[in-house]
Amino acid sequence: MGRNTSLAMSLGRIGLLAVATALLSATSAHAADPAETGLLTAYANLDLATADGPRAWLDDRSGLGGTGKGRFGNPDGDGLRVRPYVSEAGLVVQPDFGWSLSGLVSVIAQHGQDKAVDVSEAYLRWRPLPFGPVRTNVRAGVFYPPISLEHRGGEWPVVETITPSAINSWIGEEVKVGGIEVNLSTMIGEHRLSLTAAGFELNDTAGTLLTFRGWALHDEKATLFGYQPLPAMAPAIRGVQARETRPMIDLDHHIGWYAKLSWAPPGPFQIQYFHYDNRGDPQTLDAGLQWGWRTRFDHLGATLDLDDKTRLTAQAIDGTTIMGFRGAGGRRWINMRYRSAFLLGTRQLAQGSVSGRIEAFSTRNHGSRVVSDDDETGWAATAATRWPLVRHASVLAEALHIDSRRDARLREGVVPHQCQNILRLTLRLRGGTAG
């Protein structure tokens, strides 16, 4: 079955769920009369960036090869030269249909994106009146799972920095789903508890980038019809895996799932646990050599307010991904474990904020065709400041240092150990209208 047919079938099932959500809201909720009102938000991120080190991994789209882990690299090796970019621009439409039903459609254009314009997220949301002490929130469509503690807002921006952590960069590039999600929250005394669960498709290839390229730190987002480039692969896997990965594709029609439990006790502390399993079939592939990957992970996230202006944010992830047939000793072609964690501190100023983040990441391979050469160990440090200029504009400045070792870089003629520094100055423009 071709990719387009598979995608159409998955979107069709998701569409039926969305329609069911809309019908349920119309018969069960007690809100005002339906209205064709909505909110349109337009935004653009204008960058001045400079970097040392190698080409960015995104440069592989042009066939030039890139082993750098940031959004930008130094392709010409000509020293630190400042370059202008429109790193991202888009439109977010959030219509309010009444009867507790609303929606979101996000259309995006990114520097380095393979299509000029593509869809980022599109879903319906149902928020009925509370049933006793329990509040309900349902989403149906294409969306990011609720993992990141660095992103928020309709266009899914990072708030206090320019570049998200390695964890949330990976969520942005490979862990976007199409399905239905239900969130239930309630107060028990002074404790707020929230349970979220979802069933989804369109995420069968999650783990491909993480295996062949490793971790990265960037603000490039997966799109509904786009692809991401892959670097040179081990000889044993070359020829059976495409040189690109399509993050939003369904191959085996298995329904994946995730669940999240959040606890906010009295005081300045919150914690969440998240489990994800795409239930992918690691032996499924299509004519374009896109494979199914069985990807699972556990995630912990927490925030702590030291005072009314200072917040600590931490996230940690531990997971596995497998792909391919069983080889020698019954081992899968690819069996990779991945880990990462970060700590972010943010201090609010009179108007803006300053932030610092430290993180570490690693991958370990135990498969029969991708072995220790593709293992990776690294760390990164980020310093950033955010300052509002006028109502619809703010400026952010960021310094990012990435240090990593990956022996597989020898396949592209570069040294295994790399250090890279990226400086970015971003003007964020955002405006909207309410109908």
C-alpha positions in Angstrom: 0.0 0.0 0.0 1.4 3.4 -1.0 2.2 6.1 1.5 -0.5 8.4 0.2 -3.2 5.7 0.6 -2.0 4.8 4.1 -1.9 8.5 5.1 -5.4 9.0 3.7 -6.8 6.0 5.6 -5.2 7.2 8.9 -6.5 10.8 8.4 -9.9 9.4 7.6 -10.1 7.5 10.8 -8.9 10.5 12.7 -11.5 12.6 10.9 -14.3 10.3 12.0 -13.1 10.6 15.6 -13.1 14.4 15.2 -16.6 14.4 13.8 -17.8 12.1 16.7 -16.2 14.6 19.1 -18.1 17.4 17.5 -21.4 15.5 17.6 -20.9 14.5 21.2 -20.3 18.1 22.1 -23.4 19.3 20.3 -25.6 16.8 22.2 -24.0 16.8 25.6 -22.7 20.3 26.3 -24.7 23.3 27.4 -22.9 26.3 26.1 -24.0 29.3 24.1 -25.4 29.1 20.5 -22.8 28.0 17.9 -21.0 30.9 16.3 -18.5 31.2 13.4 -16.1 33.3 15.4 -12.4 32.6 15.5 -8.9 33.8 16.2 -6.3 34.3 13.5 -2.6 34.6 14.6 0.2 35.5 12.3 3.8 35.2 13.4 7.4 35.3 12.1 10.8 34.7 13.7 13.6 36.8 12.1 17.1 35.5 13.0 20.7 36.7 12.9 22.8 33.7 13.5 26.4 32.7 13.5 28.0 29.3 14.3 31.3 27.5 14.2 31.8 23.8 13.7 30.4 21.6 11.0 27.4 21.9 8.7 24.0 21.5 10.3 22.3 18.1 10.0 19.5 19.8 8.1 22.0 20.5 5.2 21.8 16.9 4.3 18.6 17.9 2.4 20.8 19.5 -0.2 23.1 16.5 -0.4 26.0 18.4 1.1 26.1 16.3 4.2 25.9 17.7 7.8 27.0 16.3 11.1 26.3 19.4 13.3 23.7 19.1 15.9 22.3 22.6 15.8 19.8 24.4 13.6 22.7 26.3 11.9 26.3 25.4 11.2 29.3 26.8 9.4 29.1 25.3 5.9 31.9 27.4 4.3 34.4 27.1 7.2 35.0 30.8 6.8 35.0 31.8 10.5 32.1 33.4 12.4 30.0 35.2 9.8 26.6 36.5 10.8 23.8 35.4 8.5 20.1 36.6 8.4 17.3 34.0 8.3 13.6 33.9 8.4 13.7 30.8 10.6 9.9 30.4 10.9 6.7 32.0 9.9 3.1 30.8 10.0 -0.6 31.2 10.6 -2.6 29.7 13.4 -6.4 29.7 13.1 -8.4 28.9 16.3 -12.1 28.9 15.4 -14.7 28.8 18.2 -17.8 26.8 17.1 -19.7 27.2 20.3 -21.2 24.3 22.3 -17.8 23.9 24.0 -16.2 23.0 20.6 -13.1 24.8 19.2 -10.3 24.0 16.8 -6.8 24.8 15.8 -5.0 24.7 12.4 -1.4 25.7 12.2 0.3 26.3 8.8 4.0 26.7 8.9 7.0 27.7 6.7 10.5 27.1 8.1 14.0 27.7 7.0 15.3 24.3 5.8 11.8 22.8 5.4 11.4 20.6 2.3 8.1 22.1 1.4 7.4 25.8 1.1 4.3 25.6 3.4 3.0 22.6 5.3 0.6 21.8 8.2 2.1 21.7 11.7 -1.0 20.8 13.8 -4.7 20.5 13.1 -7.3 19.3 15.6 -10.7 19.8 17.2 -10.9 20.5 20.9 -14.0 19.8 23.1 -14.2 21.3 26.6 -17.6 20.6 28.0 -18.9 22.0 31.3 -17.5 20.1 34.3 -19.2 16.9 35.4 -19.1 17.4 39.1 -15.5 18.0 40.2 -14.0 16.6 37.0 -13.1 18.7 34.1 -12.8 17.1 30.6 -10.7 18.2 27.6 -10.7 16.1 24.4 -8.5 16.6 21.3 -8.9 14.8 17.9 -6.6 15.4 15.0 -2.9 16.0 14.5 -1.0 17.3 17.5 2.0 17.1 19.8 1.7 14.9 22.9 1.8 17.0 26.1 5.4 16.3 27.0 7.4 19.6 26.6 7.6 22.0 29.5 9.4 24.5 27.3 6.7 25.0 24.6 3.3 26.6 24.9 0.9 28.5 22.7 -0.9 27.8 19.4 2.2 27.9 17.2 4.1 25.6 19.8 6.9 28.1 20.5 9.7 27.8 23.0 9.0 30.6 25.5 12.1 31.5 27.5 14.9 30.4 25.0 15.2 30.1 21.2 16.3 26.5 21.1 14.6 23.8 23.0 16.4 21.1 24.9 17.5 17.9 23.1 14.5 16.1 24.5 12.0 18.6 23.2 13.8 19.1 19.9 13.3 15.3 19.4 9.6 15.6 20.3 9.3 18.4 17.8 11.0 16.5 14.9 9.7 13.0 15.4 7.0 12.6 18.0 3.9 14.2 16.5 0.7 12.0 16.3 -2.7 11.8 14.7 -5.4 10.5 17.0 -7.7 11.3 19.9 -6.6 12.4 23.4 -8.7 12.7 26.5 -7.7 14.7 29.6 -9.5 14.5 33.0 -8.5 16.7 35.9 -9.9 17.2 39.4 -9.1 18.7 42.8 -8.6 16.4 45.7 -8.4 18.7 48.7 -5.7 21.2 47.7 -4.1 18.7 45.3 -4.8 18.9 41.5 -4.6 15.5 39.7 -4.7 15.2 35.9 -4.8 12.0 33.8 -4.3 12.1 30.0 -4.6 9.2 27.7 -4.5 8.9 23.9 -4.7 6.5 21.0 -2.9 7.5 17.8 -1.4 6.6 14.4 0.9 8.4 12.0 4.0 8.0 14.1 5.5 4.7 13.0 8.9 6.0 12.1 9.7 7.7 15.5 13.2 6.7 16.4 14.7 6.8 12.9 16.4 10.2 13.3 17.5 9.5 16.9 19.2 6.2 15.8 21.0 7.3 12.6 21.8 10.9 13.5 21.6 11.0 17.3 20.3 13.8 19.5 20.2 17.4 18.3 19.2 20.8 19.6 17.2 22.9 17.2 13.7 24.4 16.7 12.8 22.7 13.4 9.4 21.1 13.6 8.0 18.0 11.9 5.2 18.7 9.3 2.4 16.6 8.1 3.8 15.9 4.6 7.5 16.6 5.1 10.6 14.6 5.6 13.9 14.9 7.5 17.3 14.0 6.1 19.5 11.1 7.4 23.3 11.0 7.5 25.5 8.3 6.1 24.6 4.9 7.6 26.5 1.8 8.5 27.3 -0.5 5.5 25.1 -3.2 7.0 21.9 -1.0 6.9 22.8 1.0 3.8 20.5 0.1 0.9 17.6 -1.1 3.0 16.8 2.2 4.7 15.9 5.4 2.8 18.2 8.4 3.2 15.2 10.4 4.5 12.6 9.8 7.2 9.0 10.8 7.1 7.9 11.5 10.7 4.2 11.4 10.0 3.4 8.2 8.3 1.4 5.1 9.1 2.7 1.7 7.9 1.2 -1.1 10.0 -2.2 0.5 11.1 -1.4 -0.4 14.7 -2.9 2.0 17.3 -0.2 3.4 19.5 -1.0 4.9 22.9 0.4 7.2 25.6 -0.7 8.1 29.1 0.3 11.0 31.4 -0.3 11.5 35.1 0.3 15.0 36.6 0.2 16.0 40.3 0.3 19.6 41.6 0.3 19.5 45.4 -0.1 22.7 47.5 2.9 24.9 47.1 5.3 25.7 44.3 6.0 22.2 43.0 4.5 20.1 40.1 5.5 16.8 38.6 4.3 14.6 35.7 5.0 11.1 34.5 4.5 10.2 30.8 4.6 6.8 29.0 4.6 6.4 25.2 4.4 3.3 23.0 3.8 3.6 19.3 3.3 -0.1 19.0 5.1 -0.1 15.6 5.8 -3.3 13.8 9.6 -3.3 13.3 9.4 -5.6 10.3 7.0 -3.5 8.3 8.3 -1.3 5.4 6.9 0.4 2.3 8.2 0.7 -1.3 10.1 3.8 -0.3 12.1 1.9 2.4 10.4 3.6 5.2 10.3 1.2 8.2 8.1 0.8 11.2 9.9 1.3 14.5 8.8 0.0 17.9 9.5 3.1 20.0 8.8 3.4 23.7 9.9 5.7 26.4 9.2 6.9 30.0 9.4 10.6 30.8 9.5 12.6 34.0 9.0 16.3 34.2 8.8 18.8 37.1 8.8 22.5 37.9 9.8 24.2 41.2 9.2 27.9 41.9 12.0 29.1 44.2 10.2 32.4 44.6 7.6 34.4 42.6 10.2 35.2 39.9 12.5 32.2 39.7 11.5 28.8 38.3 13.5 25.5 37.9 12.3 23.1 35.1 13.6 19.6 34.7 12.8 16.8 32.3 14.3 13.3 31.8 13.6 10.6 29.3 14.6 6.9 29.0 13.5 4.8 26.1 14.2 2.1 23.4 13.5 1.7 19.7 13.9 -1.4 17.5 13.7 -1.9 13.8 14.2 -4.7 11.2 14.3 -8.5 11.2 16.1 -10.7 13.7 19.7 -11.3 13.0 22.6 -13.1 14.6 21.7 -14.4 18.1 18.1 -13.4 17.6 18.9 -9.7 17.8 17.0 -7.1 15.8 18.9 -5.2 13.1 18.5 -2.1 15.4 18.0 -2.1 19.1 18.9 1.3 20.6 18.5 2.7 24.0 18.4 6.5 24.5 18.5 8.8 27.4 18.5 12.6 28.1 17.9 15.0 30.9 18.1 18.8 31.5 17.7 21.4 34.1 16.5 24.9 33.1 16.5 27.9 35.4 14.5 31.1 34.5 14.5 34.4 36.4 11.8 36.9 35.4 13.0 40.5 35.2 11.0 43.7 35.3 9.8 42.9 31.7 11.7 40.0 30.3 13.7 37.1 31.6 17.1 35.4 31.7 17.5 31.6 31.5 20.3 29.0 31.7 20.1 25.3 30.8 22.4 22.4 31.2 21.8 18.9 29.8 23.3 15.6 28.9 22.3 12.9 26.3 23.4 9.5 25.1 22.4 6.5 22.9 23.5 2.9 23.1 23.1 0.4 20.3 22.8 -3.4 20.7 21.5 -4.5 17.3 23.0 -6.8 14.7 23.4 -4.2 12.0 23.8 -0.9 13.8 26.4 -1.2 16.6 28.7 0.8 18.8 30.0 3.1 16.1 26.6 4.8 16.2 26.7 5.2 20.0 26.7 8.8 21.2 27.5 10.7 24.3 27.2 14.5 24.7 26.1 17.5 26.7 25.0 21.0 26.0 24.7 24.4 27.8 22.4 27.3 26.9 22.2 30.9 28.1 19.3 33.1 26.9 17.5 36.3 27.5 14.1 37.5 26.4 12.9 41.1 26.3 9.6 42.5 25.0 9.9 45.5 22.7 6.4 46.5 21.9 3.0 44.7 22.2 3.6 42.4 19.2 7.3 42.1 19.2 10.0 40.7 21.4 13.7 40.0 21.0 15.6 37.0 22.3 19.4 36.4 22.4 20.9 33.0 22.9 24.3 31.3 23.2 24.4 27.5 22.7 27.3 25.2 23.2 27.1 21.5 22.1 29.8 18.9 22.8 29.3 15.4 21.5 31.2 12.2 20.4 29.9 9.8 17.7 32.3 7.5 16.0 29.9 7.1 13.0 31.0 10.6 11.9 34.1 8.9 10.4 31.8 7.7 7.6 31.5 11.3 6.4 35.2 12.1 6.9 34.9 14.2 10.0 36.3 13.6 13.5 34.1 11.7 16.0 34.4 14.4 18.7 32.8 17.8 17.9 32.2 21.0 19.8 30.0 23.7 18.4 28.9 27.2 19.4 25.8 28.9 18.0 24.8 32.5 18.7 21.3 33.7 17.7 19.5 36.9 17.9 15.8 36.5 17.2 13.0 39.0 16.6 9.7 37.4 17.3 6.7 39.2 15.7 3.2 38.0 16.6 -0.2 39.6 15.9 -3.7 38.4 15.6 -7.4 39.2 15.2 -10.5 37.8 17.0 -13.7 37.3 15.0 
